[in-house]
Amino acid sequence: MKALVTVHYKQGILDPQGKAVQNALKSLGVDGVSEARVGRHIVLQFPEMSKSDAEAQTKKACEKILANPVIEDYEYEMVENTA
């Protein structure tokens, strides 16, 4: 099992990195971008674990270390490992 985790600032929290990306895109001629938000993408591997156990461990990891619940939201997707 593999967990694909995305962590990003909550709506309403200033995202200076996202603002820098938005400004850079504008200066490069990429028009029409009203907002850019930057987050983190984390891949967790659980090779010998059931989907429900891997999902429980993923949620635990997100709540304890991967995301700051005060200012960040997270989401994850569980996918089968492919050989």
mmCIF file of the N, C-alpha and C atoms, coordinates in Angstrom:
data_MODEL
# 
_entry.id   MODEL 
# 
loop_
_atom_site.group_PDB 
_atom_site.id 
_atom_site.type_symbol 
_atom_site.label_atom_id 
_atom_site.label_alt_id 
_atom_site.label_comp_id 
_atom_site.label_asym_id 
_atom_site.label_entity_id 
_atom_site.label_seq_id 
_atom_site.pdbx_PDB_ins_code 
_atom_site.Cartn_x 
_atom_site.Cartn_y 
_atom_site.Cartn_z 
_atom_site.occupancy 
_atom_site.B_iso_or_equiv 
_atom_site.pdbx_formal_charge 
_atom_site.auth_seq_id 
_atom_site.auth_comp_id 
_atom_site.auth_asym_id 
_atom_site.auth_atom_id 
_atom_site.pdbx_PDB_model_num 
ATOM 1   N N  . MET A 1 1  ? 0.853  -1.182 0.000   1.00 0.00 ? 1  MET A N  1 
ATOM 2   C CA . MET A 1 1  ? 0.000  0.000  0.000   1.00 0.00 ? 1  MET A CA 1 
ATOM 3   C C  . MET A 1 1  ? 0.891  1.235  0.000   1.00 0.00 ? 1  MET A C  1 
ATOM 4   N N  . LYS A 1 2  ? 0.404  2.259  -0.646  1.00 0.00 ? 2  LYS A N  1 
ATOM 5   C CA . LYS A 1 2  ? 1.125  3.520  -0.721  1.00 0.00 ? 2  LYS A CA 1 
ATOM 6   C C  . LYS A 1 2  ? 0.137  4.637  -0.423  1.00 0.00 ? 2  LYS A C  1 
ATOM 7   N N  . ALA A 1 3  ? 0.585  5.631  0.357   1.00 0.00 ? 3  ALA A N  1 
ATOM 8   C CA . ALA A 1 3  ? -0.241 6.798  0.653   1.00 0.00 ? 3  ALA A CA 1 
ATOM 9   C C  . ALA A 1 3  ? 0.380  8.010  -0.035  1.00 0.00 ? 3  ALA A C  1 
ATOM 10  N N  . LEU A 1 4  ? -0.441 8.738  -0.785  1.00 0.00 ? 4  LEU A N  1 
ATOM 11  C CA . LEU A 1 4  ? -0.024 9.978  -1.426  1.00 0.00 ? 4  LEU A CA 1 
ATOM 12  C C  . LEU A 1 4  ? -0.646 11.113 -0.617  1.00 0.00 ? 4  LEU A C  1 
ATOM 13  N N  . VAL A 1 5  ? 0.197  11.844 0.122   1.00 0.00 ? 5  VAL A N  1 
ATOM 14  C CA . VAL A 1 5  ? -0.258 12.867 1.051   1.00 0.00 ? 5  VAL A CA 1 
ATOM 15  C C  . VAL A 1 5  ? 0.056  14.249 0.486   1.00 0.00 ? 5  VAL A C  1 
ATOM 16  N N  . THR A 1 6  ? -0.912 15.155 0.564   1.00 0.00 ? 6  THR A N  1 
ATOM 17  C CA . THR A 1 6  ? -0.705 16.553 0.183   1.00 0.00 ? 6  THR A CA 1 
ATOM 18  C C  . THR A 1 6  ? -1.040 17.418 1.389   1.00 0.00 ? 6  THR A C  1 
ATOM 19  N N  . VAL A 1 7  ? -0.104 18.311 1.746   1.00 0.00 ? 7  VAL A N  1 
ATOM 20  C CA . VAL A 1 7  ? -0.282 19.234 2.856   1.00 0.00 ? 7  VAL A CA 1 
ATOM 21  C C  . VAL A 1 7  ? -0.208 20.646 2.290   1.00 0.00 ? 7  VAL A C  1 
ATOM 22  N N  . HIS A 1 8  ? -1.143 21.500 2.681   1.00 0.00 ? 8  HIS A N  1 
ATOM 23  C CA . HIS A 1 8  ? -1.154 22.869 2.182   1.00 0.00 ? 8  HIS A CA 1 
ATOM 24  C C  . HIS A 1 8  ? -1.752 23.789 3.237   1.00 0.00 ? 8  HIS A C  1 
ATOM 25  N N  . TYR A 1 9  ? -1.450 25.093 3.118   1.00 0.00 ? 9  TYR A N  1 
ATOM 26  C CA . TYR A 1 9  ? -2.011 26.066 4.053   1.00 0.00 ? 9  TYR A CA 1 
ATOM 27  C C  . TYR A 1 9  ? -3.525 26.089 3.941   1.00 0.00 ? 9  TYR A C  1 
ATOM 28  N N  . LYS A 1 10 ? -4.190 26.321 5.069   1.00 0.00 ? 10 LYS A N  1 
ATOM 29  C CA . LYS A 1 10 ? -5.642 26.495 5.062   1.00 0.00 ? 10 LYS A CA 1 
ATOM 30  C C  . LYS A 1 10 ? -5.991 27.774 4.326   1.00 0.00 ? 10 LYS A C  1 
ATOM 31  N N  . GLN A 1 11 ? -7.214 27.818 3.771   1.00 0.00 ? 11 GLN A N  1 
ATOM 32  C CA . GLN A 1 11 ? -7.698 29.040 3.140   1.00 0.00 ? 11 GLN A CA 1 
ATOM 33  C C  . GLN A 1 11 ? -7.656 30.154 4.190   1.00 0.00 ? 11 GLN A C  1 
ATOM 34  N N  . GLY A 1 12 ? -7.250 31.336 3.785   1.00 0.00 ? 12 GLY A N  1 
ATOM 35  C CA . GLY A 1 12 ? -7.179 32.468 4.696   1.00 0.00 ? 12 GLY A CA 1 
ATOM 36  C C  . GLY A 1 12 ? -5.818 32.636 5.341   1.00 0.00 ? 12 GLY A C  1 
ATOM 37  N N  . ILE A 1 13 ? -4.948 31.627 5.242   1.00 0.00 ? 13 ILE A N  1 
ATOM 38  C CA . ILE A 1 13 ? -3.587 31.728 5.774   1.00 0.00 ? 13 ILE A CA 1 
ATOM 39  C C  . ILE A 1 13 ? -2.688 32.218 4.641   1.00 0.00 ? 13 ILE A C  1 
ATOM 40  N N  . LEU A 1 14 ? -1.906 33.244 4.933   1.00 0.00 ? 14 LEU A N  1 
ATOM 41  C CA . LEU A 1 14 ? -1.003 33.818 3.938   1.00 0.00 ? 14 LEU A CA 1 
ATOM 42  C C  . LEU A 1 14 ? -0.024 32.757 3.432   1.00 0.00 ? 14 LEU A C  1 
ATOM 43  N N  . ASP A 1 15 ? 0.119  32.657 2.134   1.00 0.00 ? 15 ASP A N  1 
ATOM 44  C CA . ASP A 1 15 ? 1.028  31.709 1.492   1.00 0.00 ? 15 ASP A CA 1 
ATOM 45  C C  . ASP A 1 15 ? 2.061  32.511 0.694   1.00 0.00 ? 15 ASP A C  1 
ATOM 46  N N  . PRO A 1 16 ? 3.154  32.963 1.354   1.00 0.00 ? 16 PRO A N  1 
ATOM 47  C CA . PRO A 1 16 ? 4.131  33.804 0.659   1.00 0.00 ? 16 PRO A CA 1 
ATOM 48  C C  . PRO A 1 16 ? 4.798  33.102 -0.522  1.00 0.00 ? 16 PRO A C  1 
ATOM 49  N N  . GLN A 1 17 ? 5.011  31.803 -0.419  1.00 0.00 ? 17 GLN A N  1 
ATOM 50  C CA . GLN A 1 17 ? 5.608  31.061 -1.532  1.00 0.00 ? 17 GLN A CA 1 
ATOM 51  C C  . GLN A 1 17 ? 4.644  31.018 -2.717  1.00 0.00 ? 17 GLN A C  1 
ATOM 52  N N  . GLY A 1 18 ? 3.379  30.823 -2.432  1.00 0.00 ? 18 GLY A N  1 
ATOM 53  C CA . GLY A 1 18 ? 2.374  30.837 -3.493  1.00 0.00 ? 18 GLY A CA 1 
ATOM 54  C C  . GLY A 1 18 ? 2.284  32.189 -4.166  1.00 0.00 ? 18 GLY A C  1 
ATOM 55  N N  . LYS A 1 19 ? 2.363  33.267 -3.369  1.00 0.00 ? 19 LYS A N  1 
ATOM 56  C CA . LYS A 1 19 ? 2.328  34.622 -3.925  1.00 0.00 ? 19 LYS A CA 1 
ATOM 57  C C  . LYS A 1 19 ? 3.540  34.860 -4.826  1.00 0.00 ? 19 LYS A C  1 
ATOM 58  N N  . ALA A 1 20 ? 4.710  34.374 -4.403  1.00 0.00 ? 20 ALA A N  1 
ATOM 59  C CA . ALA A 1 20 ? 5.917  34.516 -5.223  1.00 0.00 ? 20 ALA A CA 1 
ATOM 60  C C  . ALA A 1 20 ? 5.761  33.773 -6.545  1.00 0.00 ? 20 ALA A C  1 
ATOM 61  N N  . VAL A 1 21 ? 5.166  32.584 -6.520  1.00 0.00 ? 21 VAL A N  1 
ATOM 62  C CA . VAL A 1 21 ? 4.926  31.818 -7.744  1.00 0.00 ? 21 VAL A CA 1 
ATOM 63  C C  . VAL A 1 21 ? 3.957  32.572 -8.647  1.00 0.00 ? 21 VAL A C  1 
ATOM 64  N N  . GLN A 1 22 ? 2.897  33.104 -8.059  1.00 0.00 ? 22 GLN A N  1 
ATOM 65  C CA . GLN A 1 22 ? 1.914  33.861 -8.838  1.00 0.00 ? 22 GLN A CA 1 
ATOM 66  C C  . GLN A 1 22 ? 2.567  35.059 -9.523  1.00 0.00 ? 22 GLN A C  1 
ATOM 67  N N  . ASN A 1 23 ? 3.396  35.799 -8.791  1.00 0.00 ? 23 ASN A N  1 
ATOM 68  C CA . ASN A 1 23 ? 4.083  36.959 -9.375  1.00 0.00 ? 23 ASN A CA 1 
ATOM 69  C C  . ASN A 1 23 ? 5.069  36.547 -10.462 1.00 0.00 ? 23 ASN A C  1 
ATOM 70  N N  . ALA A 1 24 ? 5.776  35.441 -10.240 1.00 0.00 ? 24 ALA A N  1 
ATOM 71  C CA . ALA A 1 24 ? 6.731  34.961 -11.245 1.00 0.00 ? 24 ALA A CA 1 
ATOM 72  C C  . ALA A 1 24 ? 6.008  34.533 -12.515 1.00 0.00 ? 24 ALA A C  1 
ATOM 73  N N  . LEU A 1 25 ? 4.887  33.860 -12.366 1.00 0.00 ? 25 LEU A N  1 
ATOM 74  C CA . LEU A 1 25 ? 4.115  33.454 -13.538 1.00 0.00 ? 25 LEU A CA 1 
ATOM 75  C C  . LEU A 1 25 ? 3.669  34.666 -14.346 1.00 0.00 ? 25 LEU A C  1 
ATOM 76  N N  . LYS A 1 26 ? 3.202  35.684 -13.631 1.00 0.00 ? 26 LYS A N  1 
ATOM 77  C CA . LYS A 1 26 ? 2.763  36.904 -14.315 1.00 0.00 ? 26 LYS A CA 1 
ATOM 78  C C  . LYS A 1 26 ? 3.924  37.548 -15.081 1.00 0.00 ? 26 LYS A C  1 
ATOM 79  N N  . SER A 1 27 ? 5.108  37.609 -14.437 1.00 0.00 ? 27 SER A N  1 
ATOM 80  C CA . SER A 1 27 ? 6.259  38.227 -15.100 1.00 0.00 ? 27 SER A CA 1 
ATOM 81  C C  . SER A 1 27 ? 6.749  37.405 -16.292 1.00 0.00 ? 27 SER A C  1 
ATOM 82  N N  . LEU A 1 28 ? 6.405  36.107 -16.324 1.00 0.00 ? 28 LEU A N  1 
ATOM 83  C CA . LEU A 1 28 ? 6.779  35.250 -17.445 1.00 0.00 ? 28 LEU A CA 1 
ATOM 84  C C  . LEU A 1 28 ? 5.710  35.210 -18.538 1.00 0.00 ? 28 LEU A C  1 
ATOM 85  N N  . GLY A 1 29 ? 4.663  36.007 -18.350 1.00 0.00 ? 29 GLY A N  1 
ATOM 86  C CA . GLY A 1 29 ? 3.633  36.091 -19.376 1.00 0.00 ? 29 GLY A CA 1 
ATOM 87  C C  . GLY A 1 29 ? 2.530  35.061 -19.245 1.00 0.00 ? 29 GLY A C  1 
ATOM 88  N N  . VAL A 1 30 ? 2.484  34.378 -18.112 1.00 0.00 ? 30 VAL A N  1 
ATOM 89  C CA . VAL A 1 30 ? 1.394  33.418 -17.878 1.00 0.00 ? 30 VAL A CA 1 
ATOM 90  C C  . VAL A 1 30 ? 0.264  34.208 -17.237 1.00 0.00 ? 30 VAL A C  1 
ATOM 91  N N  . ASP A 1 31 ? -0.774 34.485 -18.024 1.00 0.00 ? 31 ASP A N  1 
ATOM 92  C CA . ASP A 1 31 ? -1.857 35.349 -17.576 1.00 0.00 ? 31 ASP A CA 1 
ATOM 93  C C  . ASP A 1 31 ? -3.038 34.538 -17.042 1.00 0.00 ? 31 ASP A C  1 
ATOM 94  N N  . GLY A 1 32 ? -3.874 35.208 -16.268 1.00 0.00 ? 32 GLY A N  1 
ATOM 95  C CA . GLY A 1 32 ? -5.124 34.624 -15.822 1.00 0.00 ? 32 GLY A CA 1 
ATOM 96  C C  . GLY A 1 32 ? -5.045 33.832 -14.536 1.00 0.00 ? 32 GLY A C  1 
ATOM 97  N N  . VAL A 1 33 ? -3.883 33.773 -13.898 1.00 0.00 ? 33 VAL A N  1 
ATOM 98  C CA . VAL A 1 33 ? -3.757 33.041 -12.634 1.00 0.00 ? 33 VAL A CA 1 
ATOM 99  C C  . VAL A 1 33 ? -4.202 33.975 -11.515 1.00 0.00 ? 33 VAL A C  1 
ATOM 100 N N  . SER A 1 34 ? -5.323 33.662 -10.870 1.00 0.00 ? 34 SER A N  1 
ATOM 101 C CA . SER A 1 34 ? -5.840 34.539 -9.816  1.00 0.00 ? 34 SER A CA 1 
ATOM 102 C C  . SER A 1 34 ? -5.225 34.212 -8.461  1.00 0.00 ? 34 SER A C  1 
ATOM 103 N N  . GLU A 1 35 ? -4.719 32.992 -8.303  1.00 0.00 ? 35 GLU A N  1 
ATOM 104 C CA . GLU A 1 35 ? -4.096 32.601 -7.042  1.00 0.00 ? 35 GLU A CA 1 
ATOM 105 C C  . GLU A 1 35 ? -3.224 31.381 -7.274  1.00 0.00 ? 35 GLU A C  1 
ATOM 106 N N  . ALA A 1 36 ? -2.081 31.326 -6.597  1.00 0.00 ? 36 ALA A N  1 
ATOM 107 C CA . ALA A 1 36 ? -1.228 30.140 -6.600  1.00 0.00 ? 36 ALA A CA 1 
ATOM 108 C C  . ALA A 1 36 ? -0.996 29.748 -5.147  1.00 0.00 ? 36 ALA A C  1 
ATOM 109 N N  . ARG A 1 37 ? -1.173 28.488 -4.844  1.00 0.00 ? 37 ARG A N  1 
ATOM 110 C CA . ARG A 1 37 ? -0.941 27.967 -3.500  1.00 0.00 ? 37 ARG A CA 1 
ATOM 111 C C  . ARG A 1 37 ? 0.133  26.885 -3.617  1.00 0.00 ? 37 ARG A C  1 
ATOM 112 N N  . VAL A 1 38 ? 1.070  26.881 -2.695  1.00 0.00 ? 38 VAL A N  1 
ATOM 113 C CA . VAL A 1 38 ? 2.159  25.916 -2.706  1.00 0.00 ? 38 VAL A CA 1 
ATOM 114 C C  . VAL A 1 38 ? 1.998  24.997 -1.502  1.00 0.00 ? 38 VAL A C  1 
ATOM 115 N N  . GLY A 1 39 ? 2.197  23.714 -1.700  1.00 0.00 ? 39 GLY A N  1 
ATOM 116 C CA . GLY A 1 39 ? 2.092  22.747 -0.617  1.00 0.00 ? 39 GLY A CA 1 
ATOM 117 C C  . GLY A 1 39 ? 3.216  21.733 -0.696  1.00 0.00 ? 39 GLY A C  1 
ATOM 118 N N  . ARG A 1 40 ? 3.061  20.672 0.060   1.00 0.00 ? 40 ARG A N  1 
ATOM 119 C CA . ARG A 1 40 ? 4.048  19.592 0.081   1.00 0.00 ? 40 ARG A CA 1 
ATOM 120 C C  . ARG A 1 40 ? 3.362  18.298 -0.345  1.00 0.00 ? 40 ARG A C  1 
ATOM 121 N N  . HIS A 1 41 ? 4.099  17.480 -1.073  1.00 0.00 ? 41 HIS A N  1 
ATOM 122 C CA . HIS A 1 41 ? 3.613  16.172 -1.506  1.00 0.00 ? 41 HIS A CA 1 
ATOM 123 C C  . HIS A 1 41 ? 4.515  15.124 -0.860  1.00 0.00 ? 41 HIS A C  1 
ATOM 124 N N  . ILE A 1 42 ? 3.933  14.197 -0.122  1.00 0.00 ? 42 ILE A N  1 
ATOM 125 C CA . ILE A 1 42 ? 4.692  13.187 0.608   1.00 0.00 ? 42 ILE A CA 1 
ATOM 126 C C  . ILE A 1 42 ? 4.158  11.814 0.217   1.00 0.00 ? 42 ILE A C  1 
ATOM 127 N N  . VAL A 1 43 ? 5.055  10.886 -0.061  1.00 0.00 ? 43 VAL A N  1 
ATOM 128 C CA . VAL A 1 43 ? 4.672  9.519  -0.409  1.00 0.00 ? 43 VAL A CA 1 
ATOM 129 C C  . VAL A 1 43 ? 5.138  8.603  0.718   1.00 0.00 ? 43 VAL A C  1 
ATOM 130 N N  . LEU A 1 44 ? 4.195  7.864  1.293   1.00 0.00 ? 44 LEU A N  1 
ATOM 131 C CA . LEU A 1 44 ? 4.502  6.903  2.351   1.00 0.00 ? 44 LEU A CA 1 
ATOM 132 C C  . LEU A 1 44 ? 4.273  5.496  1.813   1.00 0.00 ? 44 LEU A C  1 
ATOM 133 N N  . GLN A 1 45 ? 5.249  4.619  1.992   1.00 0.00 ? 45 GLN A N  1 
ATOM 134 C CA . GLN A 1 45 ? 5.146  3.234  1.532   1.00 0.00 ? 45 GLN A CA 1 
ATOM 135 C C  . GLN A 1 45 ? 4.836  2.318  2.714   1.00 0.00 ? 45 GLN A C  1 
ATOM 136 N N  . PHE A 1 46 ? 3.863  1.444  2.555   1.00 0.00 ? 46 PHE A N  1 
ATOM 137 C CA . PHE A 1 46 ? 3.498  0.437  3.541   1.00 0.00 ? 46 PHE A CA 1 
ATOM 138 C C  . PHE A 1 46 ? 3.443  -0.917 2.825   1.00 0.00 ? 46 PHE A C  1 
ATOM 139 N N  . PRO A 1 47 ? 4.594  -1.534 2.539   1.00 0.00 ? 47 PRO A N  1 
ATOM 140 C CA . PRO A 1 47 ? 4.621  -2.715 1.676   1.00 0.00 ? 47 PRO A CA 1 
ATOM 141 C C  . PRO A 1 47 ? 3.900  -3.952 2.221   1.00 0.00 ? 47 PRO A C  1 
ATOM 142 N N  . GLU A 1 48 ? 3.869  -4.143 3.520   1.00 0.00 ? 48 GLU A N  1 
ATOM 143 C CA . GLU A 1 48 ? 3.295  -5.364 4.091   1.00 0.00 ? 48 GLU A CA 1 
ATOM 144 C C  . GLU A 1 48 ? 2.074  -5.071 4.950   1.00 0.00 ? 48 GLU A C  1 
ATOM 145 N N  . MET A 1 49 ? 1.290  -4.053 4.604   1.00 0.00 ? 49 MET A N  1 
ATOM 146 C CA . MET A 1 49 ? 0.193  -3.633 5.464   1.00 0.00 ? 49 MET A CA 1 
ATOM 147 C C  . MET A 1 49 ? -1.118 -3.602 4.682   1.00 0.00 ? 49 MET A C  1 
ATOM 148 N N  . SER A 1 50 ? -2.196 -3.915 5.375   1.00 0.00 ? 50 SER A N  1 
ATOM 149 C CA . SER A 1 50 ? -3.516 -3.839 4.751   1.00 0.00 ? 50 SER A CA 1 
ATOM 150 C C  . SER A 1 50 ? -3.879 -2.375 4.492   1.00 0.00 ? 50 SER A C  1 
ATOM 151 N N  . LYS A 1 51 ? -4.847 -2.170 3.622   1.00 0.00 ? 51 LYS A N  1 
ATOM 152 C CA . LYS A 1 51 ? -5.263 -0.808 3.293   1.00 0.00 ? 51 LYS A CA 1 
ATOM 153 C C  . LYS A 1 51 ? -5.785 -0.079 4.529   1.00 0.00 ? 51 LYS A C  1 
ATOM 154 N N  . SER A 1 52 ? -6.602 -0.730 5.331   1.00 0.00 ? 52 SER A N  1 
ATOM 155 C CA . SER A 1 52 ? -7.168 -0.050 6.507   1.00 0.00 ? 52 SER A CA 1 
ATOM 156 C C  . SER A 1 52 ? -6.090 0.297  7.530   1.00 0.00 ? 52 SER A C  1 
ATOM 157 N N  . ASP A 1 53 ? -5.118 -0.597 7.739   1.00 0.00 ? 53 ASP A N  1 
ATOM 158 C CA . ASP A 1 53 ? -4.028 -0.302 8.670   1.00 0.00 ? 53 ASP A CA 1 
ATOM 159 C C  . ASP A 1 53 ? -3.129 0.813  8.129   1.00 0.00 ? 53 ASP A C  1 
ATOM 160 N N  . ALA A 1 54 ? -2.834 0.768  6.834   1.00 0.00 ? 54 ALA A N  1 
ATOM 161 C CA . ALA A 1 54 ? -1.997 1.808  6.223   1.00 0.00 ? 54 ALA A CA 1 
ATOM 162 C C  . ALA A 1 54 ? -2.698 3.163  6.285   1.00 0.00 ? 54 ALA A C  1 
ATOM 163 N N  . GLU A 1 55 ? -4.003 3.165  6.076   1.00 0.00 ? 55 GLU A N  1 
ATOM 164 C CA . GLU A 1 55 ? -4.757 4.415  6.150   1.00 0.00 ? 55 GLU A CA 1 
ATOM 165 C C  . GLU A 1 55 ? -4.744 4.969  7.572   1.00 0.00 ? 55 GLU A C  1 
ATOM 166 N N  . ALA A 1 56 ? -4.894 4.113  8.569   1.00 0.00 ? 56 ALA A N  1 
ATOM 167 C CA . ALA A 1 56 ? -4.845 4.554  9.967   1.00 0.00 ? 56 ALA A CA 1 
ATOM 168 C C  . ALA A 1 56 ? -3.476 5.135  10.302  1.00 0.00 ? 56 ALA A C  1 
ATOM 169 N N  . GLN A 1 57 ? -2.412 4.490  9.816   1.00 0.00 ? 57 GLN A N  1 
ATOM 170 C CA . GLN A 1 57 ? -1.056 4.990  10.078  1.00 0.00 ? 57 GLN A CA 1 
ATOM 171 C C  . GLN A 1 57 ? -0.803 6.309  9.343   1.00 0.00 ? 57 GLN A C  1 
ATOM 172 N N  . THR A 1 58 ? -1.353 6.448  8.152   1.00 0.00 ? 58 THR A N  1 
ATOM 173 C CA . THR A 1 58 ? -1.209 7.690  7.388   1.00 0.00 ? 58 THR A CA 1 
ATOM 174 C C  . THR A 1 58 ? -1.891 8.839  8.119   1.00 0.00 ? 58 THR A C  1 
ATOM 175 N N  . LYS A 1 59 ? -3.108 8.611  8.573   1.00 0.00 ? 59 LYS A N  1 
ATOM 176 C CA . LYS A 1 59 ? -3.834 9.652  9.303   1.00 0.00 ? 59 LYS A CA 1 
ATOM 177 C C  . LYS A 1 59 ? -3.078 10.047 10.566  1.00 0.00 ? 59 LYS A C  1 
ATOM 178 N N  . LYS A 1 60 ? -2.560 9.063  11.285  1.00 0.00 ? 60 LYS A N  1 
ATOM 179 C CA . LYS A 1 60 ? -1.780 9.322  12.496  1.00 0.00 ? 60 LYS A CA 1 
ATOM 180 C C  . LYS A 1 60 ? -0.547 10.165 12.176  1.00 0.00 ? 60 LYS A C  1 
ATOM 181 N N  . ALA A 1 61 ? 0.166  9.827  11.103  1.00 0.00 ? 61 ALA A N  1 
ATOM 182 C CA . ALA A 1 61 ? 1.359  10.573 10.705  1.00 0.00 ? 61 ALA A CA 1 
ATOM 183 C C  . ALA A 1 61 ? 1.009  12.017 10.341  1.00 0.00 ? 61 ALA A C  1 
ATOM 184 N N  . CYS A 1 62 ? -0.095 12.193 9.621   1.00 0.00 ? 62 CYS A N  1 
ATOM 185 C CA . CYS A 1 62 ? -0.520 13.543 9.225   1.00 0.00 ? 62 CYS A CA 1 
ATOM 186 C C  . CYS A 1 62 ? -0.848 14.382 10.446  1.00 0.00 ? 62 CYS A C  1 
ATOM 187 N N  . GLU A 1 63 ? -1.566 13.806 11.379  1.00 0.00 ? 63 GLU A N  1 
ATOM 188 C CA . GLU A 1 63 ? -2.001 14.559 12.558  1.00 0.00 ? 63 GLU A CA 1 
ATOM 189 C C  . GLU A 1 63 ? -0.865 14.836 13.532  1.00 0.00 ? 63 GLU A C  1 
ATOM 190 N N  . LYS A 1 64 ? 0.150  13.961 13.575  1.00 0.00 ? 64 LYS A N  1 
ATOM 191 C CA . LYS A 1 64 ? 1.220  14.112 14.558  1.00 0.00 ? 64 LYS A CA 1 
ATOM 192 C C  . LYS A 1 64 ? 2.444  14.861 14.043  1.00 0.00 ? 64 LYS A C  1 
ATOM 193 N N  . ILE A 1 65 ? 2.770  14.723 12.750  1.00 0.00 ? 65 ILE A N  1 
ATOM 194 C CA . ILE A 1 65 ? 4.023  15.330 12.298  1.00 0.00 ? 65 ILE A CA 1 
ATOM 195 C C  . ILE A 1 65 ? 3.984  15.974 10.908  1.00 0.00 ? 65 ILE A C  1 
ATOM 196 N N  . LEU A 1 66 ? 3.209  15.434 9.992   1.00 0.00 ? 66 LEU A N  1 
ATOM 197 C CA . LEU A 1 66 ? 3.276  15.919 8.613   1.00 0.00 ? 66 LEU A CA 1 
ATOM 198 C C  . LEU A 1 66 ? 2.567  17.255 8.400   1.00 0.00 ? 66 LEU A C  1 
ATOM 199 N N  . ALA A 1 67 ? 1.536  17.534 9.191   1.00 0.00 ? 67 ALA A N  1 
ATOM 200 C CA . ALA A 1 67 ? 0.777  18.778 9.025   1.00 0.00 ? 67 ALA A CA 1 
ATOM 201 C C  . ALA A 1 67 ? 0.621  19.476 10.372  1.00 0.00 ? 67 ALA A C  1 
ATOM 202 N N  . ASN A 1 68 ? 0.656  20.798 10.334  1.00 0.00 ? 68 ASN A N  1 
ATOM 203 C CA . ASN A 1 68 ? 0.371  21.610 11.520  1.00 0.00 ? 68 ASN A CA 1 
ATOM 204 C C  . ASN A 1 68 ? -1.121 21.934 11.460  1.00 0.00 ? 68 ASN A C  1 
ATOM 205 N N  . PRO A 1 69 ? -1.938 21.317 12.322  1.00 0.00 ? 69 PRO A N  1 
ATOM 206 C CA . PRO A 1 69 ? -3.391 21.467 12.207  1.00 0.00 ? 69 PRO A CA 1 
ATOM 207 C C  . PRO A 1 69 ? -3.903 22.889 12.448  1.00 0.00 ? 69 PRO A C  1 
ATOM 208 N N  . VAL A 1 70 ? -3.090 23.736 13.014  1.00 0.00 ? 70 VAL A N  1 
ATOM 209 C CA . VAL A 1 70 ? -3.499 25.118 13.257  1.00 0.00 ? 70 VAL A CA 1 
ATOM 210 C C  . VAL A 1 70 ? -3.560 25.902 11.949  1.00 0.00 ? 70 VAL A C  1 
ATOM 211 N N  . ILE A 1 71 ? -2.596 25.667 11.057  1.00 0.00 ? 71 ILE A N  1 
ATOM 212 C CA . ILE A 1 71 ? -2.511 26.474 9.838   1.00 0.00 ? 71 ILE A CA 1 
ATOM 213 C C  . ILE A 1 71 ? -2.560 25.656 8.546   1.00 0.00 ? 71 ILE A C  1 
ATOM 214 N N  . GLU A 1 72 ? -2.552 24.332 8.653   1.00 0.00 ? 72 GLU A N  1 
ATOM 215 C CA . GLU A 1 72 ? -2.496 23.505 7.444   1.00 0.00 ? 72 GLU A CA 1 
ATOM 216 C C  . GLU A 1 72 ? -3.620 22.474 7.410   1.00 0.00 ? 72 GLU A C  1 
ATOM 217 N N  . ASP A 1 73 ? -4.037 22.148 6.196   1.00 0.00 ? 73 ASP A N  1 
ATOM 218 C CA . ASP A 1 73 ? -4.947 21.040 5.931   1.00 0.00 ? 73 ASP A CA 1 
ATOM 219 C C  . ASP A 1 73 ? -4.152 19.952 5.220   1.00 0.00 ? 73 ASP A C  1 
ATOM 220 N N  . TYR A 1 74 ? -4.657 18.738 5.271   1.00 0.00 ? 74 TYR A N  1 
ATOM 221 C CA . TYR A 1 74 ? -4.022 17.652 4.526   1.00 0.00 ? 74 TYR A CA 1 
ATOM 222 C C  . TYR A 1 74 ? -5.099 16.788 3.887   1.00 0.00 ? 74 TYR A C  1 
ATOM 223 N N  . GLU A 1 75 ? -4.694 16.098 2.871   1.00 0.00 ? 75 GLU A N  1 
ATOM 224 C CA . GLU A 1 75 ? -5.538 15.096 2.231   1.00 0.00 ? 75 GLU A CA 1 
ATOM 225 C C  . GLU A 1 75 ? -4.622 13.979 1.768   1.00 0.00 ? 75 GLU A C  1 
ATOM 226 N N  . TYR A 1 76 ? -5.169 12.802 1.646   1.00 0.00 ? 76 TYR A N  1 
ATOM 227 C CA . TYR A 1 76 ? -4.355 11.677 1.190   1.00 0.00 ? 76 TYR A CA 1 
ATOM 228 C C  . TYR A 1 76 ? -5.200 10.731 0.344   1.00 0.00 ? 76 TYR A C  1 
ATOM 229 N N  . GLU A 1 77 ? -4.481 9.976  -0.453  1.00 0.00 ? 77 GLU A N  1 
ATOM 230 C CA . GLU A 1 77 ? -5.096 8.954  -1.311  1.00 0.00 ? 77 GLU A CA 1 
ATOM 231 C C  . GLU A 1 77 ? -4.307 7.672  -1.114  1.00 0.00 ? 77 GLU A C  1 
ATOM 232 N N  . MET A 1 78 ? -5.007 6.585  -0.891  1.00 0.00 ? 78 MET A N  1 
ATOM 233 C CA . MET A 1 78 ? -4.362 5.281  -0.736  1.00 0.00 ? 78 MET A CA 1 
ATOM 234 C C  . MET A 1 78 ? -4.375 4.597  -2.108  1.00 0.00 ? 78 MET A C  1 
ATOM 235 N N  . VAL A 1 79 ? -3.222 4.104  -2.533  1.00 0.00 ? 79 VAL A N  1 
ATOM 236 C CA . VAL A 1 79 ? -3.119 3.405  -3.821  1.00 0.00 ? 79 VAL A CA 1 
ATOM 237 C C  . VAL A 1 79 ? -2.358 2.105  -3.635  1.00 0.00 ? 79 VAL A C  1 
ATOM 238 N N  . GLU A 1 80 ? -2.659 1.135  -4.467  1.00 0.00 ? 80 GLU A N  1 
ATOM 239 C CA . GLU A 1 80 ? -1.945 -0.150 -4.440  1.00 0.00 ? 80 GLU A CA 1 
ATOM 240 C C  . GLU A 1 80 ? -0.548 0.045  -4.987  1.00 0.00 ? 80 GLU A C  1 
ATOM 241 N N  . ASN A 1 81 ? 0.417  -0.617 -4.379  1.00 0.00 ? 81 ASN A N  1 
ATOM 242 C CA . ASN A 1 81 ? 1.773  -0.631 -4.928  1.00 0.00 ? 81 ASN A CA 1 
ATOM 243 C C  . ASN A 1 81 ? 1.760  -1.420 -6.221  1.00 0.00 ? 81 ASN A C  1 
ATOM 244 N N  . THR A 1 82 ? 2.469  -0.910 -7.214  1.00 0.00 ? 82 THR A N  1 
ATOM 245 C CA . THR A 1 82 ? 2.589  -1.644 -8.473  1.00 0.00 ? 82 THR A CA 1 
ATOM 246 C C  . THR A 1 82 ? 4.043  -2.043 -8.657  1.00 0.00 ? 82 THR A C  1 
ATOM 247 N N  . ALA A 1 83 ? 4.253  -3.238 -9.120  1.00 0.00 ? 83 ALA A N  1 
ATOM 248 C CA . ALA A 1 83 ? 5.617  -3.739 -9.290  1.00 0.00 ? 83 ALA A CA 1 
ATOM 249 C C  . ALA A 1 83 ? 6.188  -3.368 -10.625 1.00 0.00 ? 83 ALA A C  1 
# 
